[in-house]
């Protein structure tokens, strides 16, 4: 039971950190003159993780991704956020692979995420 509570708490903390990271990216997009209205609406109807999972599983890229590519700011894309940081169990390996493939198709090569072992060394 205690282990289950620890896991729930860990996932809750990961979600909170992820939500903060997504909101930070949205603020940066707005400062650059782009407001991802549809994405914000999706977040408001569910949450960032659910919205991004929905978008990752679409066959085609989103208008927002295209806009960020045109702006040369794929670093702010949700795909980059999903792939380049360790979000524990929020996203499956398949979802991370989709994000990476999408970025690489547009010649944006995300940094490899640090594994838990790497981040605990040194």
ZIFENTA-V26894 format. One record per run of one state. SS is the DSSP state (@ for helix, = for strand, . for the rest). FROM is the first residue (numbers start at 1). TO is the last residue. If there is no record, write none. Layout:
ss=SS from=FROM to=TO
ss=SS from=FROM to=TO
This chain:
ss=. from=1 to=1
ss=@ from=2 to=31
ss=. from=32 to=36
ss=@ from=37 to=45
ss=. from=46 to=47
ss=@ from=48 to=56
ss=. from=57 to=62
ss=@ from=63 to=70
ss=. from=71 to=73
ss=@ from=74 to=76
ss=. from=77 to=77
ss=@ from=78 to=84
ss=. from=85 to=92
ss=@ from=93 to=105
ss=. from=106 to=115
ss=@ from=116 to=120
ss=. from=121 to=122
